[in-house]
Amino acid sequence: SRTVTSGSLFFAVTGFSTDGNRFIPDAVRKGAVAVISDNREKAREYSKKYEVPVIYVENIREKEALIASKFFGEPSKKLRVIGITGTNGKTTTSYILYTVLNRLGRKTAITGTVEYGTPENRKPASRTTPSAIEYNRILKEFLDEGVEFVVSEVSSHGLELHRVSGIRFEGAIFTNLTQDHLDFHGNIYNYFLSKEKLFFLTENVSLVNYDDPFGKVLSGMRSIFSCKTITYGKHGKVKIESVENRSYGSEITLHFEKKKYRIRTNLKGDYNAYNVAAAFGLLVALGFEGEEIKDLFDNIRVPGRLEEVKSGIFVDYAHTPDALEKVLTALSKIKKGKLITVFGCGGNRDREKRPLMGKLAEKLSDRVIITNDNPRSEDPQKIIEDILSGIENREKVTVIPDRREAVFRALKEKEEDDIVLIAGKGHENYQIIGNKKLHFSDREVVEEFYESRESSKDS
C-alpha cells in the first residue's frame, strides 16, 4: 500500500509474513479506485464500508500477473525473452547469453540474482525474479529503450508464486535440479513441479540438461510442451565431447547437428561446460550460426561466480551442496598447493543441506574455516553445529563466526601455490544478522586485507 497513488488498483494478497488485506483502508485512503482481495470475508466487509469496489478472487497471484501484463501492454510479446531455471548455473548461463548476444550487436538486457538492465544502464536486483508488476514494468522499460532480447533468471519461487504467469518466453533453459529451497517447497518433487511451469510458458525452443535426472524427466515430457525441446550434456543432442582445463579457463569441444565446435572460455570447471553448451545450443536453435558465435565465449565476467579477486583467491556464490562440490572439484584440478575453503550456511533456510556441505568441504578441501553466512534470525552457533555434524575429521576445521576474521585468517594462512575459496555469498554486498542488513562484501574484505598488508609494509 506504500506505493498506492490516486487511480491505482490495489491487490490485497495474504503473504507468508504479512496479510495485504490489513492495508486495504490505507490503500483506499491514498486513492485506490478498486481493490482485488484473496479474502472473501474482508472483501465483503470492505465492499460495504467503502464506495470503491472490493472484489474477491481465487488464485490472486496468477490474476495479478495476467492483469500486470495487460496493464503494461504485454511487453513480453514484443520482446524475445529467454528464461533460465534450475538450482545452479542460472546466473552464469544468463551472463553468457547476455554477453554473446550483445557482442553480436543485438541489444540485450538481463534480469536476475545480481542485477537487471542493459550494458549501459544496470541496477542491483533485490530478488532473482521480481514481482509480476515489477517484472512487467521492467520489460516495458526495456521495450522503450529499444531492447530486442531479454535474458531472465526464473526462480522456483517466481514460478510457484506466478510472478511470470502471462509472460511469453521465446526460449528456455533447464540447468539442473539439486537440493535447495526445500524449506519452501517441502520436497524435491514439488520443487521440480515449480521448475517445469516455465516450459509451459515457452513458445519456440527449450534446452534441457539430459545428464540431470530431472532434465531427463523434462525431456520425456516434450510432447506436452508447445516448444521444441533440445537436450544438452555429455549424452545430449548438443554433446559435450571434451573439456580441457587450462590455467586461463577451459577448452570445450561441442558436437551439434553433425558439426564440431571448439570453444575457448575463461570459465573454469567441467560444470561451466554445461552452461556454455546450453547457451550455445539455444543460440544456434534461435538461428545464429555456430561458426559465427563459437569465438565469443571468452572473457565473460560473471559477478561472484568463481571470480578470481586476487591470484589464487576466488569468491563464489556456491550455497548448495551441488554447487559447492562442483566449485571445489574445479579448483582441485588446478591447485598446486593446498585448497582452503571459507564458508557458512544461511539462516532460516533449508537445514538439511548444512551437514552435506560440511562433509563436502571437508572431503574436497585441505583446510576448512566455518563462519557465518547470513544467519538472519537463527542462532549462528546452531547453524555452525549443523554444518559440523557432517564433518568427521575436525582437525582440518576451524570455526571463526566473524566472517571478516575468517577471511583474514584464510588469507594469512595462504602460501604461494595455495588456493582460497570464499563461498556462499558471491556478488552479495550485505550480511543479514538478526533483522539488520549490514554492508559486507567478501571481495572488499580480500582487498582490505591486501591494502592493510601494503600499508604496514610502507610504514
Buried (B, 14 or more C-beta within 10 A) or exposed (E): BEEBEEEBBBBBBBEEEEBBBEBBEEBBEBEBEBBBBBBEEBBEBBBEEBEBEBEBBEEBBBBBBBBBBEEBEBBBBBBBBBBBBBBBBBBBBBBBBBBBBBBBEEBBBBBBBBEBBBEEEEEEBEEBBBBBBBBBBBBBBBBEEEBBBBBBBBBBBBBBBBBBBBBBBBBBBBBBBBBBBBEBBEEBEBBBBBBBBBBBBBBBBBBBBBBBEBBBBBBEEBEEBEBBBBBBBBEBBBBBEEBEBEEEBBBBBBBBEEEEBEBBBBBBBBBBBBBBBBBBBBBBBBEBEBEEBBEBBEEBEBBBBBBEBBEBBBBBBBBBBBBBBBBBBBBBEBBEEBBBBBBBBBBEBBBEBBBBBBBBBBBBBBBBBBBBBBBBEBEBEEBBBBBBEBBEEEEBBBBBBEBBEBBBBBBEBBEEEBBBBBBBBBBBEEBBBEEEEEEBBBBBBBEBBEEEEEEEEEE
